[in-house]
């Protein structure tokens, strides 16, 4: 997966670790992406050896799968989570700076009696 896909990989890993029996359709709804994209991403994770799909042998739904994170998948999840966190922290710092800049602009342009709405 590329860095652009880290957020999707992170969300897939997180959801599958919580519930390996989630269907692709449920993952699609949870992640807000198409069913086809979920299928593509799961196949990519499986091709890397990070996720293993196991059929439910005793299930009445013979198309049902459990998506199990492999040991290398758990390592990949840790790396992706760290990158995801760094990216979100960078976004947070940029947003804090932007908010402070906007707050100063508003203070310059707003009469004293209206500033209480800015804080």
PyMOL commands that set and color helices and strands:
alter all, ss='L'
color gray80, all
select helices_A, chain A and resi 3-18+24-31+35-47+71-109+112-117
alter helices_A, ss='H'
color red, helices_A
select strands_A, chain A and resi 51-55+65-69
alter strands_A, ss='S'
color yellow, strands_A
deselect
rebuild
show_as cartoon
